[in-house]
Amino acid sequence: MKPAPFKYYAPSTVDEALLRLAEHGWDAKVLAGGQSLVPMMNFRLAQPAVLVDLNGVSELFYIQTGKSGGLNIGAMTRQRQVELDPRVAERAPMLSEALSKVAYPQIRSRGTLGGSIAHADPSAELVALSVALESRLRLRSKQKGERWVAANEFFLGLFTTALEPDELLVEVELPPMPQRSGWSFMEVTRRHHDFALVGVAAVVVLEKARDPQVARCERARLVYFSVGDGPVESHQAAAALKGQEPTPEAILDAAETAGDADVDPNSDINATAEYRRHLVKVLGRRALTEAFERARDGARRRLL
C-alpha cells in the first residue's frame, strides 16, 4: 500500500511549523519519527491532506538539566539518545530502563520522545511513564501562545489528547525524583520488544523515619498500560498504601485492589480480559515490592 496524496512541508523553525498548523488545522498531521504515522498512512488508516515534517526543526532536539534538578527534553529528541544519556540515567532512571524495552534500537533511533507521547497509544511505554513521573508537557500554538499541561490531564482517550489542531508539543519536563522514593517498571510481552500485554510503572515515596526498613508509605503512584484506552492510574491501590507500612501483605492487598477495582481491561486476540486482570495483580505486586526496596535502599544510603 502507498499513502494517499498529501502536501508536504519541511519547516526549519517551530514558528514556521506552527504557521502551517494554523493554516491547515485538522487537515494537517505532524511527522516526528514516523514510526507510527508512516505505516498508518501506507495502510491508509490515516490520510492527512498535509504533512508537517519536524525533522528539520533543530530547536526541538535537546536534553537539559532543569533548575529544580529535573530534566527538560525537546519533543523531537530521539528515544535512543534519551535512553543512553547519563543525565537521564541519573535523574530519571525509570525512563532509561523503560526505553530499552521500546521496540528495537533501530526504531528508537528514529522514534522521538514527544512523538510517542503525542500519538497516545495506550500500549506505549512512554505514555504511561509520562504520567507516572508526573511530567508536564509544553504546548505551543501560533494563536494562543504557550501552555503547560500535566501528563495525567493530557491523555483523553484512545489515541486522543488535549492537543488542539493548531498546537505542537514542544517539550517534556520531568521533575526531580522525590527524596526517599523508589521506582519500578515491568511489562509482560509475548516476545521481547513486542507491545506489552500488560505493563506498569510504579513510583513510591516513604515517610521520613529513623529506620527506613519500617518507614510508612507517604504516597504511591501506579500507572498501567495496555489495559484501557489510555494510561490507567490505580488510584484505589495507591490510597490503600498511603500511611501503611509496605509489608508484603499490604503490597499484595494493593495489587489485588488494582486488579479488582482500578482496571477494566478488554479481551482481544492477544489476551483475555481475565488474563490481563491477573497480570495487573502480579505485576503490581512485583513492581511495588521492587519500588519500596529501592526507596529503602536510597533512604539508608542518605542516613550513612
VEXZA-724719 format. One record per residue (C-alpha): residue number from 1; residue in one letter; x, y, z. Coordinates in steps of 0.001 Angstrom, whole numbers, always signed. Example, Ala and Ser with C-alpha at 12.3 -4.5 7.8 and 13.67 -1.06 7.14 Angstrom:
<rolos>
ROLO   i aa      xx      yy      zz
ROLO   1  A  +12300   -4500   +7800
ROLO   2  S  +13670   -1060   +7140
</rolos>
This chain:
<rolos>
ROLO   i aa      xx      yy      zz
ROLO   1  M      +0      +0      +0
ROLO   2  K   +1007   +3594    -602
ROLO   3  P    -256   +6689   +1182
ROLO   4  A   -2948   +8917    -260
ROLO   5  P   -1711  +12161   -1889
ROLO   6  F    -748  +14959    +506
ROLO   7  K   +1035  +18305    +624
ROLO   8  Y   +4424  +18194   +2318
ROLO   9  Y   +6075  +20948   +4349
ROLO  10  A   +9516  +20787   +5948
ROLO  11  P   +9806  +23795   +8276
ROLO  12  S  +13139  +24711   +9870
ROLO  13  T  +11709  +26541  +12907
ROLO  14  V   +8916  +25995  +15414
ROLO  15  D   +7264  +29248  +14323
ROLO  16  E   +7139  +28066  +10710
ROLO  17  A   +5667  +24719  +11791
ROLO  18  L   +3018  +26483  +13882
ROLO  19  L   +2134  +28684  +10914
ROLO  20  R   +1447  +25606   +8787
ROLO  21  L    -672  +24034  +11522
ROLO  22  A   -2647  +27269  +11920
ROLO  23  E   -3262  +27346   +8163
ROLO  24  H   -4449  +23763   +7787
ROLO  25  G   -5877  +22755  +11196
ROLO  26  W   -7402  +19273  +11281
ROLO  27  D   -6220  +18563   +7720
ROLO  28  A   -2591  +18522   +8874
ROLO  29  K    -564  +15850  +10641
ROLO  30  V   +2824  +16323  +12291
ROLO  31  L   +5622  +13964  +11287
ROLO  32  A   +8132  +13277  +14069
ROLO  33  G   +9946   +9924  +13944
ROLO  34  G   +7313   +8456  +11632
ROLO  35  Q   +7413   +5030  +13265
ROLO  36  S   +3633   +5034  +13803
ROLO  37  L   +2282   +7616  +11366
ROLO  38  V   +4020   +6383   +8204
ROLO  39  P   +2734   +2768   +8483
ROLO  40  M    -757   +4118   +9192
ROLO  41  M    -535   +6294   +6093
ROLO  42  N    +727   +3387   +3992
ROLO  43  F   -2312   +1334   +5014
ROLO  44  R   -4483   +4443   +4554
ROLO  45  L   -5669   +4274   +8137
ROLO  46  A   -4522   +7901   +8277
ROLO  47  Q   -4974  +10165   +5234
ROLO  48  P   -3792  +13670   +6137
ROLO  49  A   -4094  +16281   +3420
ROLO  50  V    -983  +17999   +4772
ROLO  51  L   +2163  +16628   +6396
ROLO  52  V   +4347  +18936   +8520
ROLO  53  D   +7773  +17330   +8949
ROLO  54  L   +9584  +18424  +12134
ROLO  55  N  +12867  +16644  +11454
ROLO  56  G  +14494  +19874  +10294
ROLO  57  V  +13472  +21841  +13401
ROLO  58  S  +16765  +21679  +15312
ROLO  59  E  +15464  +23681  +18289
ROLO  60  L  +13329  +20686  +19343
ROLO  61  F  +16310  +18328  +19767
ROLO  62  Y  +17812  +18700  +23261
ROLO  63  I  +18218  +17313  +26767
ROLO  64  Q  +18785  +19885  +29509
ROLO  65  T  +19078  +19780  +33280
ROLO  66  G  +16285  +21827  +34815
ROLO  67  K  +16773  +24454  +37513
ROLO  68  S  +14925  +22286  +40029
ROLO  69  G  +17166  +19284  +39321
ROLO  70  G  +14844  +17580  +36870
ROLO  71  L  +15080  +17377  +33087
ROLO  72  N  +13730  +19318  +30133
ROLO  73  I  +13680  +17303  +26915
ROLO  74  G  +12826  +18616  +23472
ROLO  75  A   +9931  +16814  +21829
ROLO  76  M  +11999  +15728  +18797
ROLO  77  T  +14802  +14183  +20843
ROLO  78  R  +15322  +10612  +19649
ROLO  79  Q  +14360   +7877  +22068
ROLO  80  R  +17767   +6254  +21693
ROLO  81  Q  +19501   +9476  +22731
ROLO  82  V  +17293   +9744  +25814
ROLO  83  E  +17948   +6097  +26649
ROLO  84  L  +21745   +6494  +26556
ROLO  85  D  +22115   +9953  +28114
ROLO  86  P  +23846   +9731  +31539
ROLO  87  R  +21808  +12657  +32897
ROLO  88  V  +18618  +10723  +32238
ROLO  89  A  +20054   +7594  +33854
ROLO  90  E  +20914   +9645  +36950
ROLO  91  R  +17803  +11805  +37264
ROLO  92  A  +15082   +9654  +35684
ROLO  93  P  +16394   +6067  +35798
ROLO  94  M  +12978   +4514  +35168
ROLO  95  L  +12836   +6321  +31822
ROLO  96  S  +16216   +4871  +30789
ROLO  97  E  +15196   +1355  +31766
ROLO  98  A  +11802   +1519  +30103
ROLO  99  L  +13187   +2852  +26829
ROLO 100  S  +15344    -246  +26465
ROLO 101  K  +12074   -2198  +26154
ROLO 102  V  +10587      +4  +23426
ROLO 103  A  +10692   -1852  +20098
ROLO 104  Y  +14265   -2232  +18758
ROLO 105  P  +17316     +75  +18687
ROLO 106  Q  +16671    +860  +15023
ROLO 107  I  +13155   +2040  +15875
ROLO 108  R  +14353   +4043  +18889
ROLO 109  S  +16997   +5708  +16718
ROLO 110  R  +14179   +7319  +14713
ROLO 111  G  +11325   +7448  +17201
ROLO 112  T  +11037  +10590  +19320
ROLO 113  L  +10015  +11179  +22923
ROLO 114  G   +7377  +13756  +22043
ROLO 115  G   +6073  +11815  +19060
ROLO 116  S   +5277   +8750  +21142
ROLO 117  I   +3558  +10814  +23825
ROLO 118  A   +1507  +12840  +21320
ROLO 119  H    +480   +9663  +19469
ROLO 120  A   -1092   +8444  +22747
ROLO 121  D   -1028   +4733  +22003
ROLO 122  P   -2470   +3064  +25139
ROLO 123  S    +123    +279  +24762
ROLO 124  A   +3093   +2674  +24640
ROLO 125  E   +5580   +2652  +27499
ROLO 126  L   +6327   +6383  +27248
ROLO 127  V   +2681   +7321  +27610
ROLO 128  A   +2401   +5560  +30984
ROLO 129  L   +5831   +6779  +32073
ROLO 130  S   +4971  +10413  +31435
ROLO 131  V   +2097  +10061  +33911
ROLO 132  A   +3994   +8000  +36493
ROLO 133  L   +6875  +10509  +36523
ROLO 134  E   +4435  +13440  +36885
ROLO 135  S   +5790  +15140  +33793
ROLO 136  R   +4492  +18394  +32368
ROLO 137  L   +4083  +18969  +28647
ROLO 138  R   +4718  +22332  +26992
ROLO 139  L   +2341  +23036  +24109
ROLO 140  R   +2535  +25925  +21652
ROLO 141  S    +261  +27401  +19014
ROLO 142  K    +513  +30472  +16811
ROLO 143  Q   -2772  +31970  +18010
ROLO 144  K   -2843  +31089  +21723
ROLO 145  G    +854  +31025  +22519
ROLO 146  E   +2197  +28614  +25137
ROLO 147  R    +553  +26498  +27805
ROLO 148  W   +1611  +23685  +30140
ROLO 149  V    -468  +20543  +30637
ROLO 150  A    +159  +17864  +33269
ROLO 151  A    +605  +14443  +31694
ROLO 152  N   -2264  +12972  +33703
ROLO 153  E   -4573  +15563  +32089
ROLO 154  F   -3130  +15263  +28577
ROLO 155  F   -4482  +11839  +27576
ROLO 156  L   -8230  +11961  +26926
ROLO 157  G   -8944   +8591  +25313
ROLO 158  L   -7866   +6175  +22618
ROLO 159  F   -5201   +7994  +20558
ROLO 160  T   -6761  +11248  +21791
ROLO 161  T   -5011  +14059  +23670
ROLO 162  A   -5558  +17640  +24808
ROLO 163  L   -3613  +18928  +21780
ROLO 164  E   -5618  +21344  +19639
ROLO 165  P   -5259  +21037  +15835
ROLO 166  D   -3005  +24116  +15695
ROLO 167  E    -869  +23096  +18688
ROLO 168  L   +2511  +21425  +18873
ROLO 169  L   +4071  +19502  +21751
ROLO 170  V   +7496  +21146  +22062
ROLO 171  E   +8929  +19973  +25411
ROLO 172  V   +8602  +17350  +28123
ROLO 173  E   +9528  +18485  +31637
ROLO 174  L  +10414  +15814  +34192
ROLO 175  P  +10588  +16895  +37854
ROLO 176  P  +13349  +15505  +40072
ROLO 177  M  +12607  +12240  +41830
ROLO 178  P  +11417  +12935  +45403
ROLO 179  Q  +13641  +12064  +48343
ROLO 180  R  +13075   +8606  +49857
ROLO 181  S  +11495   +7470  +46594
ROLO 182  G  +11775   +4260  +44618
ROLO 183  W  +10570   +3133  +41232
ROLO 184  S   +9926     +69  +39122
ROLO 185  F   +8936    -598  +35521
ROLO 186  M   +7693   -4015  +34380
ROLO 187  E   +5795   -5472  +31447
ROLO 188  V   +4772   -8837  +30015
ROLO 189  T   +5126   -9414  +26272
ROLO 190  R   +4747  -12473  +24057
ROLO 191  R   +8147  -11764  +22529
ROLO 192  H  +10929   -9395  +23527
ROLO 193  H  +10141   -5837  +22319
ROLO 194  D   +6546   -6653  +21316
ROLO 195  F   +3750   -4418  +22557
ROLO 196  A   +3004   -5354  +26152
ROLO 197  L     +16   -7468  +27115
ROLO 198  V    +141   -5503  +30369
ROLO 199  G   +2741   -3125  +31776
ROLO 200  V   +3124    -982  +34869
ROLO 201  A   +5185   +1966  +36077
ROLO 202  A   +5370   +2441  +39856
ROLO 203  V   +6782   +5291  +41940
ROLO 204  V   +6613   +5259  +45753
ROLO 205  V   +7750   +7688  +48455
ROLO 206  L   +8446   +6726  +52063
ROLO 207  E   +7768   +8879  +55099
ROLO 208  K  +10828  +10186  +56914
ROLO 209  A  +11892   +7740  +59629
ROLO 210  R  +14943   +6811  +61682
ROLO 211  D  +14750   +3282  +60331
ROLO 212  P  +13800   +3192  +56630
ROLO 213  Q  +13012    -506  +56966
ROLO 214  V   +9834    +299  +58918
ROLO 215  A   +9007   +3642  +57283
ROLO 216  R   +5427   +4044  +56137
ROLO 217  C   +4279   +4887  +52639
ROLO 218  E   +3820   +8622  +52144
ROLO 219  R   +2395   +8252  +48645
ROLO 220  A   +2404   +5888  +45703
ROLO 221  R   +1660   +6119  +42003
ROLO 222  L    +843   +3023  +39972
ROLO 223  V    +182   +3512  +36250
ROLO 224  Y    -780    +615  +33978
ROLO 225  F    -748    +428  +30195
ROLO 226  S   -2384   -1920  +27669
ROLO 227  V   -5411   -2213  +29956
ROLO 228  G   -7604    +631  +28678
ROLO 229  D   -7980   +3472  +26204
ROLO 230  G   -5021   +5278  +27766
ROLO 231  P   -2724   +5114  +30773
ROLO 232  V   -4694   +3854  +33768
ROLO 233  E   -3811   +5212  +37207
ROLO 234  S   -4537   +2834  +40056
ROLO 235  H   -5959   +5381  +42485
ROLO 236  Q   -7581   +2940  +44898
ROLO 237  A   -4451    +817  +45172
ROLO 238  A   -2398   +3944  +45907
ROLO 239  A   -4910   +5033  +48549
ROLO 240  A   -4725   +1602  +50197
ROLO 241  L    -957   +2012  +50643
ROLO 242  K    -906   +5577  +51944
ROLO 243  G     +98   +5689  +55599
ROLO 244  Q    +738   +1962  +55709
ROLO 245  E   +3962    +117  +56365
ROLO 246  P   +4680   -1531  +52984
ROLO 247  T   +4717   -5110  +54215
ROLO 248  P   +4281   -7973  +51730
ROLO 249  E    +680   -8272  +52922
ROLO 250  A     -54   -4563  +52342
ROLO 251  I   +1566   -4685  +48902
ROLO 252  L    -418   -7782  +47954
ROLO 253  D   -3642   -6125  +49106
ROLO 254  A   -2876   -3028  +46998
ROLO 255  A   -2083   -5130  +43930
ROLO 256  E   -5312   -7077  +44353
ROLO 257  T   -7203   -3797  +44638
ROLO 258  A   -5624   -2598  +41400
ROLO 259  G   -6768   -5691  +39558
ROLO 260  D  -10256   -5825  +41055
ROLO 261  A  -11195   -2137  +41282
ROLO 262  D   -8947    +117  +39209
ROLO 263  V   -8731   -1500  +35781
ROLO 264  D  -11317   -2737  +33307
ROLO 265  P   -9314   -4449  +30531
ROLO 266  N  -10709   -5775  +27268
ROLO 267  S  -10169   -9107  +25565
ROLO 268  D   -8513   -9280  +22151
ROLO 269  I   -6602  -11770  +20012
ROLO 270  N   -3563  -11440  +22295
ROLO 271  A   -5097  -11959  +25747
ROLO 272  T   -8399  -12254  +27548
ROLO 273  A   -9602   -9618  +29978
ROLO 274  E   -9330  -12184  +32782
ROLO 275  Y   -5674  -12874  +31973
ROLO 276  R   -4885   -9157  +31784
ROLO 277  R   -6509   -8631  +35183
ROLO 278  H   -4342  -11439  +36554
ROLO 279  L   -1222   -9762  +35114
ROLO 280  V   -2240   -6438  +36664
ROLO 281  K   -2175   -8080  +40101
ROLO 282  V   +1079   -9983  +39551
ROLO 283  L   +2972   -7059  +38036
ROLO 284  G   +1558   -4647  +40605
ROLO 285  R   +2847   -6777  +43476
ROLO 286  R   +6268   -7252  +41896
ROLO 287  A   +6658   -3611  +40885
ROLO 288  L   +5601   -2239  +44272
ROLO 289  T   +7936   -4652  +46057
ROLO 290  E  +10877   -3538  +43922
ROLO 291  A   +9985    +151  +44213
ROLO 292  F   +9793     +34  +48016
ROLO 293  E  +13102   -1864  +48166
ROLO 294  R  +14757    +865  +46104
ROLO 295  A  +13214   +3546  +48319
ROLO 296  R  +14519   +1871  +51479
ROLO 297  D  +17993   +1410  +49987
ROLO 298  G  +18135   +5062  +48949
ROLO 299  A  +16948   +6257  +52351
ROLO 300  R  +19534   +4092  +54115
ROLO 301  R  +22350   +5499  +51992
ROLO 302  R  +21326   +9056  +52919
ROLO 303  L  +21496   +8183  +56616
ROLO 304  L  +25030   +6783  +56387
</rolos>
